[in-house]
Every structure is written in C-alpha cells, then in structure tokens.
Amino acid sequence: MAGTRVAAEARSDEAPAAAASRVGWMDALRVTAVAGVIVIHAATAYIVDVDWCYQERTTSTLTPTLLAAHRSEQASRMSRNR
C-alpha cells in the first residue's frame, strides 16, 4: 500500500513539469490542423461532385409501389383534414 502512495506522489510531481515543457503554438497548430481536416472532410460531401456516396438501389418494383400508395394515402388524409 505504501508503495502505491509513493508511485502516485511521484506521478503527480511529474505532471506540472510535463505541462510546463509544452509549446503553446504547437498545441494551437495541432488543434487547428485537426479541426481543418474535420471541416474539409465534412465539406467534401457538399462541395465535390463525386460518386463516392452511397446510393441504395433496388430491383424490386414492390417497394416503390408501396411507397407511392402510402404517400397517396397520406395526401388524401391531409386533404380531408383541411
């Protein structure tokens, strides 16, 4: 038990020294680079016209038929409620 206290105290003494040795501009550069990569990857979906996005394709004629029937039923309910 006493050995773990000594190890914990040693680690807590090292933490301020490690924080003092950090370079502020390099941390800011790292944050800016990571944020830039995230923004560029998110914006690629809206800016670049490429065919990498997923498009669900179906060969079934049943699904579009059911969806069309459901939509027409919703439209008729909406017109009756007015």
Stockholm file with secondary structure:
# STOCKHOLM 1.0

chainA/1-82         MAGTRVAAEARSDEAPAAAASRVGWMDALRVTAVAGVIVIHAATAYIVDVDWCYQERTTSTLTPTLLAAHRSEQASRMSRNR
#=GR chainA/1-82 SS CHHHHHHHHHHHHHHHHHHHTCCHHHHHHHHHHHHHHHHHHHHHHHHCCCSCSCCCCCCCSHHHHHHHHHHHHHHHHHHHHC
#=GC SS_cons        CHHHHHHHHHHHHHHHHHHHTCCHHHHHHHHHHHHHHHHHHHHHHHHCCCSCSCCCCCCCSHHHHHHHHHHHHHHHHHHHHC
//
